[in-house]
C-alpha cells in the first residue's frame, strides 16, 4: 500500500468517515505490518510513542501520573498499543503523522450496488473487471469507473438491482439495454437485471439522474416522485429530490411524455404533457407546469462538474450543496430572502465556498463537524460622529 493511500485511509478512519471496505483494507494492512513492526522500530521511538499514548490515556481518564516503575510497561507495550485494532480509533504512530485536513470535502464517484439476492457491492472500492454473473446479466466495472451490464444467458428471470449514491457521491451506470444513467448525490435507481423478457423498460428513480436512452423498440419509463416519464430514445434530466418543492424534468434531445401520478379527483384523468427539446416540466402534486424558455444548462451543470444557479434562493442553494458535500444544514433565526446566480466548480473546497458566500454578504455560517448553521450576520453598530 502506498503512503498516499495509507494516509488517506488512516485519516478517514480517524474521522469516522471510512466505508466498510476501507476499514477492511486498513485491517488487512494492519495484520501484515503488525507481524514485523516491533522488530523494525528503535527503542527510543517506542518509548516516545508509548509516553504519548499513555499521556492521552491519563488525560481521558483523569487518573494520576504513573509511578516510575510503570515506564517499563508503556515502553515494552508501545508497539502493541500503537498497532492495536484500528476500530478503537488509534492510528499507526510510527512513520505516520496526523494530517490536518478539512473534514468536509467535495463529493466523488462512490455508490453501492444491491443485487437481486440482497448482496451489496461497494463500487468505489472494487477494481475493474467482472463483479457478478446472475439473473441473466454479467455485471462489470470498467477502468474509468463505469458500471456496465452484458447478457450472460437467455431465458433467465430478471430480478431487480439498485444502484445508490450517498450524500457526497455520484456514479455512472450503463443499463442492460445500453442506455446510460448518471446519478447525482443522494440518489438511487432501481432496474431489472435484463429488459429482454419485459414488455417495457421501467426504472424507479429517487433523487436526481441524467439519462441517455438507447432506442430499442420498447418504451422506457422512469418513475420518480409524483410523476412518470415515458420515452423511446432521448436525453433528459430528472430532479426529484424529496426536499425540493417540485419535480423538474429537463429535456435535452428528442421528445418526452410526463404524466402526474396523482389526479385532482378520483376518476378524473391525470395531467400530462409532451415536452420538446429545450423545455422543462415541473410537477407539484397533481399539477404540471411547462417552462418553455429555460436555461437548461443550469439543471445539467452537475454533469459537467459545476454548480450553476440562476436566481436561486439561499435555502435552495444550501439544499444543493448539502447533498454534494454531505453536510446537514440548520437555520438560526430568520435568514434573508436573497437569490444567487453564477457558476462554480463542484471541486471547490467547502470552506472556500462558504467564504465566498459570506463575502457577498447577507448570511454567515457556523460549521461544527458536518453541521452547518446559517444565520443573518450582525448589523454593525455605527460609530459615533465626533462633533
C-alpha positions as CSV (number, residue, x, y, z in Angstrom):
1,X,0.0,0.0,0.0
2,X,1.5,3.4,-1.0
3,X,2.0,6.2,1.5
4,X,-0.7,8.5,0.0
5,X,-3.4,5.8,0.1
6,X,-2.4,4.7,3.6
7,X,-2.5,8.3,4.9
8,X,-5.9,8.9,3.4
9,X,-7.3,5.7,4.8
10,X,-6.0,6.5,8.3
11,X,-7.5,10.0,8.1
12,X,-10.9,8.6,7.1
13,X,-10.8,6.0,9.9
14,X,-9.7,8.6,12.5
15,X,-12.6,10.9,11.4
16,X,-15.1,8.0,11.4
17,X,-16.0,8.5,7.7
18,X,-14.3,5.3,6.3
19,X,-16.5,2.9,4.5
20,X,-16.7,-0.8,5.5
21,X,-14.5,-1.8,2.5
22,X,-11.9,0.9,3.5
23,X,-11.8,-0.4,7.1
24,X,-11.3,-4.0,5.8
25,X,-8.4,-2.8,3.6
26,X,-6.9,-1.0,6.6
27,X,-7.3,-4.0,8.8
28,X,-5.5,-6.2,6.1
29,X,-2.6,-3.8,6.1
30,X,-2.5,-3.8,9.9
31,X,-2.3,-7.6,10.1
32,X,0.5,-7.6,7.6
33,X,2.5,-4.8,9.2
34,X,2.0,-5.8,12.9
35,X,3.9,-9.0,12.4
36,X,7.1,-7.1,11.7
37,X,6.7,-3.6,13.1
38,X,8.0,-4.4,16.6
39,X,11.3,-5.5,15.1
40,X,11.7,-2.6,12.8
41,X,11.5,0.3,15.3
42,X,14.0,1.7,17.7
43,X,13.7,1.7,21.4
44,X,13.6,5.5,21.5
45,X,10.7,5.6,19.1
46,X,8.8,3.0,21.2
47,X,9.4,5.0,24.4
48,X,8.3,8.2,22.8
49,X,5.2,6.7,21.3
50,X,4.3,4.8,24.5
51,X,4.7,8.0,26.6
52,X,2.5,10.0,24.2
53,X,-0.3,7.3,24.1
54,X,-0.1,6.9,27.9
55,X,-0.4,10.7,28.4
56,X,-3.6,10.6,26.3
57,X,-5.0,7.8,28.5
58,X,-4.2,9.9,31.6
59,X,-5.9,12.9,30.1
60,X,-9.0,11.0,29.0
61,X,-9.5,9.0,32.3
62,X,-8.2,11.6,34.9
63,X,-6.1,9.0,36.7
64,X,-2.8,10.1,38.4
65,X,0.6,10.2,36.8
66,X,2.1,6.7,36.6
67,X,4.9,5.6,39.0
68,X,8.4,5.4,37.6
69,X,8.2,1.6,37.6
70,X,5.4,1.8,35.1
71,X,7.8,3.3,32.5
72,X,8.8,-0.3,31.5
73,X,5.2,-1.1,30.8
74,X,4.5,1.6,28.3
75,X,7.9,1.2,26.6
76,X,7.6,-2.6,26.0
77,X,3.9,-2.4,25.2
78,X,4.2,0.6,22.9
79,X,4.3,-1.5,19.7
80,X,1.2,-3.4,20.7
81,X,-0.6,-0.3,21.7
82,X,0.3,1.6,18.5
83,X,-0.8,-1.3,16.4
84,X,-4.0,-2.1,18.4
85,X,-7.1,-2.8,16.3
86,X,-7.8,0.3,14.2
87,X,-11.5,0.2,15.1
88,X,-10.6,1.6,18.5
89,X,-9.7,4.9,16.9
90,X,-5.9,4.9,17.4
91,X,-3.7,5.3,14.4
92,X,-0.3,3.9,13.5
93,X,2.1,6.3,15.2
94,X,5.4,5.4,13.7
95,X,6.2,6.9,10.3
96,X,2.8,8.5,10.1
97,X,2.0,12.0,11.2
98,X,-1.6,13.2,11.8
99,X,-2.8,15.1,8.7
100,X,-4.8,18.2,9.3
101,X,-7.3,18.4,6.5
102,X,-10.8,19.7,6.0
103,X,-13.4,17.2,7.2
104,X,-15.9,18.4,4.6
105,X,-14.6,17.8,1.1
106,X,-16.3,17.8,-2.3
107,X,-18.1,14.6,-3.5
108,X,-16.6,11.9,-5.6
109,X,-17.5,8.8,-7.6
110,X,-19.0,6.3,-5.0
111,X,-22.0,4.1,-4.9
112,X,-23.4,0.7,-3.8
113,X,-25.0,-1.9,-6.0
114,X,-27.6,-4.2,-4.4
115,X,-28.2,-7.4,-6.4
116,X,-31.4,-9.4,-6.6
117,X,-30.2,-11.8,-3.9
118,X,-29.5,-8.9,-1.4
119,X,-25.7,-8.9,-1.9
120,X,-24.3,-5.4,-1.7
121,X,-21.2,-4.4,-3.7
122,X,-19.2,-1.2,-2.8
123,X,-18.4,0.1,-6.3
124,X,-15.9,2.7,-5.4
125,X,-13.7,0.1,-3.6
126,X,-13.7,-2.6,-6.3
127,X,-11.3,-3.0,-9.1
128,X,-12.1,-3.2,-12.8
129,X,-13.4,-6.5,-14.2
130,X,-16.4,-8.7,-13.6
131,X,-18.3,-8.2,-10.4
132,X,-21.2,-10.7,-10.7
133,X,-23.0,-13.0,-13.1
134,X,-26.6,-13.6,-12.1
135,X,-30.2,-13.3,-13.3
136,X,-29.1,-13.3,-17.0
137,X,-26.6,-10.4,-16.7
138,X,-22.8,-10.1,-16.4
139,X,-22.0,-7.1,-14.4
140,X,-18.6,-5.4,-14.8
141,X,-16.7,-2.3,-13.8
142,X,-14.6,-0.6,-16.4
143,X,-11.2,1.1,-15.9
144,X,-12.9,4.5,-15.9
145,X,-15.3,3.5,-13.2
146,X,-18.5,2.9,-15.1
147,X,-20.8,0.0,-14.2
148,X,-21.9,-1.9,-17.3
149,X,-24.3,-4.9,-18.0
150,X,-23.9,-7.6,-20.5
151,X,-26.1,-10.6,-21.4
152,X,-24.9,-14.0,-19.9
153,X,-27.7,-16.4,-20.9
154,X,-31.1,-16.1,-22.3
155,X,-34.3,-17.2,-20.5
156,X,-33.2,-16.1,-17.1
157,X,-35.9,-14.5,-15.0
158,X,-34.7,-10.9,-14.3
159,X,-34.5,-9.6,-10.8
160,X,-34.3,-6.0,-9.6
161,X,-31.0,-4.3,-8.9
162,X,-30.5,-1.0,-7.1
163,X,-27.6,1.4,-7.5
164,X,-27.4,4.0,-4.8
165,X,-25.2,7.0,-4.2
166,X,-24.7,8.6,-0.8
167,X,-24.5,12.3,0.0
168,X,-21.2,13.3,-1.5
169,X,-21.3,10.7,-4.2
170,X,-22.1,10.3,-7.9
171,X,-22.0,7.4,-10.3
172,X,-22.5,6.3,-14.0
173,X,-24.2,3.1,-15.0
174,X,-24.8,1.5,-18.4
175,X,-28.1,-0.3,-18.1
176,X,-28.9,-3.7,-19.5
177,X,-30.4,-2.2,-22.7
178,X,-27.4,0.0,-23.4
179,X,-29.0,3.2,-22.0
180,X,-26.8,5.3,-19.7
181,X,-27.7,6.9,-16.4
182,X,-25.6,9.3,-14.3
183,X,-26.7,9.5,-10.7
184,X,-26.2,12.7,-8.7
185,X,-25.6,12.7,-4.9
186,X,-28.1,11.0,-2.5
187,X,-29.9,9.2,-5.4
188,X,-30.9,5.7,-6.3
189,X,-32.0,3.9,-9.4
190,X,-33.9,0.5,-9.4
191,X,-34.0,-1.5,-12.6
192,X,-34.2,-5.1,-13.8
193,X,-31.1,-7.2,-14.5
194,X,-32.5,-7.7,-18.0
195,X,-35.1,-5.8,-20.1
196,X,-35.3,-8.6,-22.7
197,X,-38.4,-10.6,-21.4
198,X,-40.3,-7.5,-20.3
199,X,-42.9,-5.5,-22.3
200,X,-41.4,-2.2,-21.3
201,X,-38.2,-0.8,-19.9
202,X,-39.2,0.6,-16.5
203,X,-36.9,2.0,-13.8
204,X,-37.6,3.8,-10.5
205,X,-35.6,6.9,-9.5
206,X,-35.2,8.7,-6.3
207,X,-33.1,11.9,-6.2
208,X,-31.6,13.1,-9.5
209,X,-30.2,11.5,-12.6
210,X,-29.4,12.3,-16.2
211,X,-30.4,9.8,-18.8
212,X,-29.4,9.0,-22.4
213,X,-31.8,6.4,-23.6
214,X,-31.0,3.9,-26.3
215,X,-33.7,3.2,-28.9
216,X,-34.8,-0.4,-28.5
217,X,-38.4,-0.5,-29.8
218,X,-39.8,-0.7,-26.2
219,X,-40.9,2.4,-24.3
220,X,-38.6,3.5,-21.5
221,X,-40.3,4.7,-18.3
222,X,-38.8,6.5,-15.4
223,X,-41.0,6.5,-12.2
224,X,-40.0,9.3,-9.8
225,X,-41.6,11.3,-7.1
226,X,-45.1,12.2,-8.3
227,X,-44.6,11.5,-12.0
228,X,-43.9,9.0,-14.8
229,X,-41.8,10.0,-17.8
230,X,-42.0,7.9,-21.0
231,X,-39.6,8.0,-23.9
232,X,-38.3,5.9,-26.8
233,X,-34.9,7.4,-27.2
234,X,-33.8,10.8,-25.8
235,X,-31.6,12.7,-23.4
236,X,-33.1,14.3,-20.3
237,X,-32.5,15.1,-16.6
238,X,-34.9,14.5,-13.7
239,X,-34.5,16.2,-10.4
240,X,-36.9,14.5,-8.0
241,X,-35.4,15.0,-4.6
242,X,-37.9,14.7,-1.8
243,X,-36.9,18.0,-0.2
244,X,-37.4,20.0,-3.4
245,X,-40.7,21.8,-3.9
246,X,-41.3,20.3,-7.4
247,X,-40.0,17.5,-9.6
248,X,-38.1,19.1,-12.5
249,X,-37.7,17.3,-15.8
250,X,-35.5,18.9,-18.4
251,X,-35.4,17.6,-21.9
252,X,-32.2,18.0,-23.9
253,X,-33.0,16.0,-27.0
254,X,-36.0,14.1,-28.5
255,X,-39.5,14.1,-27.0
256,X,-40.8,13.1,-23.6
257,X,-44.2,12.5,-22.1
258,X,-44.7,13.4,-18.5
259,X,-47.7,12.2,-16.5
260,X,-48.6,13.2,-13.0
261,X,-49.1,10.1,-10.7
262,X,-51.9,11.9,-8.8
263,X,-55.3,13.0,-10.1
264,X,-57.2,16.0,-8.6
265,X,-60.3,13.9,-8.0
266,X,-60.6,10.1,-8.2
267,X,-61.8,9.1,-11.7
268,X,-60.5,12.3,-13.3
269,X,-57.8,11.9,-15.9
270,X,-54.3,12.7,-14.7
271,X,-52.4,15.7,-16.0
272,X,-49.9,15.0,-18.8
273,X,-47.7,17.0,-21.2
274,X,-45.3,16.2,-24.1
275,X,-42.0,18.1,-23.8
276,X,-39.9,19.2,-26.7
277,X,-36.2,19.7,-26.7
278,X,-35.2,22.7,-24.5
279,X,-38.4,22.6,-22.4
280,X,-38.9,21.7,-18.7
281,X,-41.8,20.5,-16.7
282,X,-42.4,21.0,-13.0
283,X,-44.7,18.6,-11.2
284,X,-46.3,19.5,-7.8
285,X,-48.9,17.2,-6.5
286,X,-51.4,16.6,-9.4
287,X,-50.4,19.8,-11.4
288,X,-47.8,20.1,-14.2
289,X,-46.3,23.4,-15.4
290,X,-44.3,23.6,-18.6
291,X,-41.4,26.1,-18.8
292,X,-40.6,26.8,-22.5
293,X,-37.9,29.4,-22.0
294,X,-35.3,27.9,-19.7
295,X,-31.6,27.8,-19.2
296,X,-31.2,24.1,-19.4
297,X,-27.5,24.3,-18.6
298,X,-28.4,25.2,-15.1
299,X,-30.0,21.8,-14.4
300,X,-27.4,19.9,-16.4
301,X,-24.3,21.7,-15.0
302,X,-23.7,19.0,-12.3
303,X,-22.9,16.5,-15.1
304,X,-20.1,18.9,-16.2
305,X,-18.8,19.2,-12.7
306,X,-20.3,22.6,-11.9
307,X,-22.9,24.3,-9.7
308,X,-24.8,26.8,-11.8
309,X,-27.5,28.9,-10.4
310,X,-30.0,31.5,-11.8
311,X,-32.0,33.4,-9.2
312,X,-31.8,30.6,-6.7
313,X,-32.8,31.3,-3.1
314,X,-30.5,30.7,-0.2
315,X,-32.4,27.6,1.0
316,X,-32.4,26.0,-2.5
317,X,-28.7,26.8,-2.7
318,X,-28.0,25.1,0.6
319,X,-30.0,22.1,-0.3
320,X,-27.9,21.6,-3.4
321,X,-24.5,21.9,-1.7
322,X,-25.5,19.9,1.3
323,X,-26.1,16.8,-0.8
324,X,-22.7,17.2,-2.6
325,X,-20.6,18.0,0.5
326,X,-22.6,15.6,2.8
327,X,-23.5,18.2,5.4
328,X,-26.6,18.9,7.5
329,X,-27.9,22.4,7.3
330,X,-29.8,24.3,10.0
331,X,-31.1,27.8,10.2
332,X,-30.8,30.2,13.1
333,X,-33.4,32.9,13.2
334,X,-34.7,34.5,10.0
335,X,-32.3,34.4,7.1
336,X,-32.5,37.0,4.3
337,X,-34.7,36.1,1.3
338,X,-31.8,36.5,-1.2
339,X,-31.1,34.8,-4.5
340,X,-27.9,33.7,-6.1
341,X,-26.7,33.5,-9.7
342,X,-23.5,32.3,-11.3
343,X,-21.4,29.1,-11.5
344,X,-18.6,27.5,-9.5
345,X,-16.8,24.2,-9.8
346,X,-18.1,21.2,-7.7
347,X,-14.4,20.5,-6.7
348,X,-14.3,23.8,-4.8
349,X,-13.3,23.4,-1.2
350,X,-16.3,23.7,1.1
351,X,-14.6,26.3,3.3
352,X,-13.8,28.4,0.2
353,X,-17.4,28.2,-1.0
354,X,-18.8,29.4,2.4
355,X,-16.2,32.2,2.5
356,X,-17.3,33.4,-1.0
357,X,-21.0,33.4,0.1
358,X,-20.1,35.3,3.3
359,X,-18.1,37.8,1.3
360,X,-21.2,38.6,-0.8
361,X,-22.9,39.4,2.5
362,X,-26.4,38.8,4.0
363,X,-25.6,35.4,5.6
364,X,-22.9,33.9,7.9
365,X,-22.0,30.3,8.6
366,X,-21.0,28.3,11.6
367,X,-19.5,24.9,11.0
368,X,-19.4,22.2,13.6
369,X,-18.3,18.8,12.2
370,X,-20.8,18.2,9.4
371,X,-23.4,20.5,10.9
372,X,-23.7,23.9,9.2
373,X,-25.7,26.7,10.8
374,X,-26.9,29.5,8.6
375,X,-27.8,32.9,10.1
376,X,-28.1,36.6,9.4
377,X,-24.8,38.4,10.2
378,X,-25.0,41.0,13.0
379,X,-25.7,44.5,11.9
380,X,-22.6,46.6,12.6
381,X,-23.1,49.4,15.2
382,X,-22.5,52.8,13.6
383,X,-19.6,54.7,15.1
384,X,-20.5,58.0,16.8
385,X,-19.8,61.1,14.9
386,X,-17.4,63.4,16.6
387,X,-18.8,67.0,16.7
